[in-house]
Amino acid sequence: MSNNLLNPPFRKIIHVDMDAFYASVAELDNPELRGKAIAVGGNEIRGVVSAASYEARKFGVKSAMSGFLAKQKCPHLIFVKSDFARYKELSLQIREIFYEYTDLVEPLSLDEAYLDVTENKKGNPSASLIAEEIRQKIYDKTGLRASAGISINKFIAKVASDINKPNGQKTVNPDEVLLFLEELPVNKFYGVGKVTAAKMYNLGIFVGNDLKQKNLEELTTLFGKSGLHYYNIVRGIHNSAVKPNRIRKSLAAERTFNTNISSEIYMIEKLDKIADELERRMKKANTKGKTITLKIKYSDFTQQTRSKTKEFFMQTKQEFFPIVKELLYQDKLTNSVRLLGISFANLNTVKKEPFWVQLKFDF
């Protein structure tokens, strides 16, 4: 393993990320909202912001923020309801464009995906030009803007897609990768969360080059199994392939309430309806699971999960709802409740071996 050199052949990966997707869809369908501070989801009294327009972000409004706090930060903020049927409709249109270029498409969510265009249907050797074409086609077909990152692996492409947002793209060529990673702040590295970043700062590790000074033994001692990951990734070694058939690891349904709930009996009524929705989703996905988890978010925004795993696969409400009730009564609630959710894990999905092709082309 080389400490400093990347060895060809290289893959050609594009990460396409829609710009403020949910908020942009709201503006697309309601032109009077264009250029205004918008929050999707929640309201000024309660609820959680799902997404915010760039105009709202300038005031510090961001996803997962309470609607109340968002309104405090941006008094002229406009709240709009989520419309997932519409998001899915547009997302499918966007994916159709991706498939014009490659079948190696890995959706991460409704508004972003990886594309491996090492070999592509257009025979175009330039991943950068392909990204430009895709972004233009998305706009022509949907009226929405997208940004893109292009590089030799998924990690660098994803980081690059955020650099020239909105409505831009960034290519990190093979000969630029090492310098790019050396200058990259460590909190931008995949797998480095807030806690790990704080630990790295305390160790004097602020950018990739600082991280690169630590040998494998040091990183393993400091960060355990993640040490090898950090050692590799700062050297541009990240071999995760674009997986067109991503295996679903969990399936869930949840609901945020207009008023906080204190009665466990009332919670059972709400969970009963959530269970109906989860059963519908499980059947639609033709999926069964062994681990059932109850999610509880309290009025102070603290969160708790309670899980139980069975030896057999479950799918129907009749099978799993008694477990949900058992989990609810397992411990006393610490506060009134604003959100309840039920999820399945340990699904009966079959792991598939990843496949990729490595060839060298000009970027």
C-alpha positions in Angstrom: 0.0 0.0 0.0 1.5 3.3 -1.0 1.5 6.2 1.5 1.4 8.9 -1.1 0.6 7.6 -4.6 -2.7 6.7 -6.2 -2.4 3.8 -8.5 -4.5 3.7 -11.8 -6.7 2.5 -13.3 -9.3 5.0 -11.8 -13.0 4.8 -11.7 -15.0 7.8 -12.8 -17.7 8.7 -10.3 -20.3 11.5 -10.3 -22.2 12.5 -7.3 -25.4 14.5 -8.3 -27.1 16.4 -5.5 -30.2 18.5 -6.1 -30.1 22.0 -4.8 -32.4 22.5 -1.8 -34.7 19.9 -3.4 -37.8 20.1 -1.2 -37.8 23.9 -1.1 -37.0 24.1 -4.8 -40.0 21.9 -5.6 -42.2 24.2 -3.5 -40.9 27.2 -5.5 -41.4 25.3 -8.8 -45.0 24.6 -8.0 -45.7 28.0 -6.4 -43.7 30.6 -8.3 -44.8 33.3 -5.8 -42.4 31.7 -3.3 -39.3 32.1 -5.5 -36.5 34.0 -3.8 -38.2 33.9 -0.4 -37.1 32.2 2.9 -38.9 28.9 2.9 -39.0 26.0 5.4 -40.5 22.7 4.4 -42.2 20.9 7.2 -43.1 22.1 10.7 -44.6 25.4 11.7 -43.8 28.4 13.9 -45.3 26.6 17.0 -43.9 23.1 16.7 -42.7 20.5 14.3 -39.3 20.0 12.6 -37.9 21.6 9.5 -37.3 19.0 6.8 -35.5 21.4 4.4 -34.8 25.1 3.9 -34.3 27.3 0.9 -30.9 29.0 0.5 -32.6 32.3 1.4 -33.6 30.8 4.8 -30.2 29.2 5.3 -28.7 32.6 5.3 -30.5 33.2 8.6 -29.3 29.9 10.1 -32.4 27.9 9.3 -31.5 24.2 8.6 -33.0 20.8 8.5 -33.8 19.0 11.8 -34.3 22.4 13.5 -37.6 23.0 15.4 -40.0 25.2 13.6 -40.2 27.5 16.6 -36.5 28.1 16.6 -36.4 28.5 12.8 -39.1 31.3 13.1 -37.1 33.0 15.8 -34.0 33.0 13.5 -35.9 34.1 10.5 -39.1 36.1 11.4 -40.3 36.3 7.8 -39.9 32.6 7.2 -42.6 30.9 5.2 -43.6 27.3 6.1 -44.9 24.9 3.5 -46.1 21.4 3.8 -44.1 18.4 2.6 -45.3 16.7 -0.6 -43.5 13.4 -0.9 -45.7 12.1 -3.7 -44.5 15.1 -5.8 -40.8 14.7 -4.6 -40.9 11.0 -5.7 -42.5 11.9 -9.1 -39.7 14.4 -9.9 -37.0 12.1 -8.4 -38.1 9.3 -10.8 -37.8 11.7 -13.8 -34.3 12.7 -12.7 -33.3 9.0 -12.4 -34.5 8.4 -15.9 -31.9 10.9 -17.0 -29.2 9.1 -15.0 -30.0 5.8 -16.7 -29.5 7.4 -20.1 -25.8 7.4 -19.3 -25.2 4.4 -17.1 -27.0 1.5 -15.3 -24.6 1.9 -12.4 -26.7 4.4 -10.4 -26.8 4.3 -6.6 -29.6 6.5 -5.2 -28.9 7.8 -1.7 -32.2 9.5 -1.3 -34.8 11.2 -3.5 -32.5 14.0 -4.2 -29.0 12.6 -4.6 -27.2 9.7 -6.3 -23.8 8.3 -7.3 -23.2 7.4 -11.0 -20.3 5.3 -12.2 -19.6 6.5 -15.8 -16.2 4.8 -16.2 -17.9 3.0 -19.1 -21.1 4.8 -20.2 -23.8 4.5 -22.7 -22.8 7.7 -24.5 -19.2 6.6 -25.0 -18.1 10.0 -23.6 -14.6 9.8 -22.0 -15.2 13.0 -20.0 -17.1 12.5 -16.7 -17.1 16.3 -16.3 -18.9 16.9 -19.6 -21.4 14.1 -18.7 -22.1 15.8 -15.4 -22.7 19.1 -17.2 -25.1 17.4 -19.6 -27.0 15.7 -16.8 -27.4 18.9 -14.9 -28.7 20.7 -18.0 -31.1 17.9 -18.8 -32.5 17.9 -15.3 -33.2 21.6 -15.5 -34.7 21.3 -19.0 -37.0 18.4 -17.9 -38.0 19.5 -14.4 -37.0 23.1 -14.0 -34.8 22.2 -11.0 -31.1 22.9 -10.5 -28.5 20.3 -9.4 -24.9 20.4 -8.4 -22.3 17.7 -9.0 -18.9 16.4 -7.9 -16.7 14.3 -10.1 -13.7 12.3 -9.0 -12.1 8.8 -8.7 -14.2 7.5 -5.8 -17.5 8.1 -4.1 -16.1 9.9 -1.1 -14.3 12.6 -3.0 -17.1 13.0 -5.5 -19.6 13.6 -2.7 -17.4 16.2 -1.0 -16.7 17.9 -4.3 -20.5 18.2 -5.1 -20.9 20.6 -2.2 -18.0 23.0 -3.2 -19.7 25.0 -5.9 -23.3 24.8 -4.7 -25.8 25.8 -5.8 -26.0 25.1 -9.5 -22.4 24.2 -10.0 -19.9 21.3 -10.2 -16.4 20.5 -9.1 -14.0 18.0 -10.7 -11.1 16.6 -8.7 -8.8 15.0 -11.2 -6.6 12.1 -10.3 -3.5 14.2 -10.1 -5.3 16.7 -7.8 -6.7 14.1 -5.3 -3.8 14.0 -2.8 -3.5 17.8 -2.5 -7.3 18.1 -2.3 -7.4 15.6 0.6 -4.5 17.2 2.4 -6.2 20.6 2.4 -9.7 19.2 3.3 -10.9 19.9 6.9 -11.2 16.7 8.8 -14.8 17.3 9.7 -15.5 16.8 5.9 -14.1 13.3 5.9 -16.5 10.5 5.6 -16.9 8.8 9.0 -15.8 11.8 11.1 -18.7 13.1 13.1 -18.8 15.9 15.7 -17.3 13.8 18.5 -14.5 12.4 16.4 -13.7 15.8 14.9 -13.5 17.3 18.4 -11.0 14.5 19.4 -9.0 15.2 16.3 -8.9 18.9 17.0 -7.6 18.2 20.5 -4.8 16.1 18.9 -3.9 18.9 16.5 -5.5 17.3 13.5 -7.4 19.9 11.6 -6.9 19.1 7.9 -6.1 16.0 5.9 -2.4 16.7 5.9 -2.4 16.6 9.7 -4.2 13.3 9.6 -1.7 12.0 7.1 1.2 12.5 9.5 -0.2 9.8 11.8 0.9 6.2 10.9 -1.5 3.3 10.9 -0.5 2.1 14.3 -1.1 5.5 15.8 -4.5 5.9 14.2 -5.6 2.4 15.2 -4.5 3.2 18.8 -6.4 6.5 18.8 -9.5 5.5 16.8 -9.8 1.7 17.0 -11.1 0.0 13.8 -11.8 3.3 12.2 -8.1 4.1 12.2 -7.5 2.0 9.1 -10.4 3.8 7.4 -8.9 7.2 8.1 -5.4 6.0 7.1 -6.7 4.9 3.7 -9.2 7.7 2.9 -6.7 10.5 3.4 -4.6 8.8 0.8 -7.4 8.6 -1.7 -8.0 4.9 -1.1 -11.8 4.3 -0.9 -12.9 1.3 -3.0 -16.6 1.3 -2.2 -18.3 0.6 -5.6 -21.4 2.3 -6.9 -24.1 -0.2 -6.0 -27.1 -0.1 -8.3 -29.1 -2.5 -6.1 -28.7 -1.1 -2.7 -29.9 -3.5 0.0 -32.5 -2.0 2.3 -31.4 -2.3 5.9 -34.4 -1.0 7.7 -38.0 0.2 7.1 -39.9 2.5 9.3 -43.0 4.7 9.8 -43.4 7.5 12.3 -45.6 10.4 13.2 -45.0 13.8 14.8 -48.1 15.1 16.8 -49.6 18.5 16.8 -49.8 18.4 20.6 -47.7 16.5 23.0 -49.0 13.2 24.4 -48.8 12.1 28.0 -51.3 9.2 28.1 -49.9 5.8 27.2 -53.4 4.7 26.2 -53.5 7.5 23.7 -50.1 6.5 22.5 -51.3 3.0 21.8 -54.0 4.5 19.6 -51.4 6.5 17.7 -49.1 3.5 17.4 -51.9 1.4 16.1 -52.2 3.7 13.1 -48.5 3.9 12.6 -48.4 0.1 12.6 -51.0 0.0 9.9 -48.7 2.2 7.7 -45.6 0.1 8.5 -47.4 -3.1 7.6 -48.5 -1.5 4.3 -44.9 -0.5 3.5 -43.5 -3.9 4.5 -45.9 -5.7 2.2 -45.3 -3.2 -0.7 -41.5 -3.8 -0.3 -42.1 -7.6 0.0 -40.0 -7.4 3.1 -39.9 -9.1 6.5 -37.8 -8.4 9.6 -36.7 -9.9 12.9 -35.9 -6.7 14.9 -38.7 -4.3 15.9 -37.8 -0.9 17.3 -40.0 1.7 19.1 -38.8 5.3 18.7 -39.9 7.9 21.2 -39.1 11.6 20.9 -40.0 13.6 24.0 -41.2 17.2 24.1 -37.7 18.3 25.1 -36.4 16.7 21.9 -34.5 14.0 23.7 -34.9 10.7 21.9 -35.1 7.1 23.1 -35.3 3.7 21.2 -36.4 0.4 22.5 -35.8 -2.8 20.5 -36.5 -6.5 20.5 -35.3 -9.2 18.2 -37.3 -12.4 17.5 -36.0 -15.7 16.0 -38.5 -15.5 13.2 -39.3 -13.0 10.4 -42.3 -10.7 10.9 -44.3 -8.6 8.5 -47.9 -8.2 9.6 -49.3 -5.9 12.3 -50.8 -9.0 14.0 -47.2 -10.4 14.5 -45.4 -7.2 15.6 -47.8 -4.9 17.3 -47.9 -6.9 20.6 -44.1 -6.4 20.7 -44.6 -2.7 20.2 -47.0 -2.5 23.1 -44.5 -4.5 25.2 -41.7 -2.0 24.3 -43.9 1.0 25.2 -44.6 -0.4 28.7 -41.1 -1.7 29.2 -40.0 1.5 31.0 -41.7 4.6 32.3 -41.8 7.6 30.0 -39.6 10.5 31.1 -41.7 13.3 29.6 -44.6 14.0 27.3 -44.1 12.7 23.8 -44.1 14.6 20.5 -43.2 11.8 18.1 -43.6 8.0 17.9 -42.2 5.6 15.3 -41.9 1.9 14.6 -39.1 0.4 12.5 -38.0 -3.0 11.3 -34.4 -4.1 11.0 -32.7 -7.5 10.4 -34.6 -7.7 7.2 -34.8 -10.8 4.9 -32.8 -9.1 2.2 -30.0 -11.0 0.5 -26.6 -9.5 0.3 -25.2 -9.1 -3.2 -21.6 -8.9 -4.2 -20.6 -5.5 -5.5 -19.5 -5.2 -9.1 -17.4 -2.5 -10.7 -15.2 -1.9 -13.7 -11.9 0.1 -13.5 -10.5 1.7 -16.6 -8.4 4.8 -17.2 -9.9 7.7 -19.1 -9.2 11.4 -19.3 -11.3 13.4 -16.9 
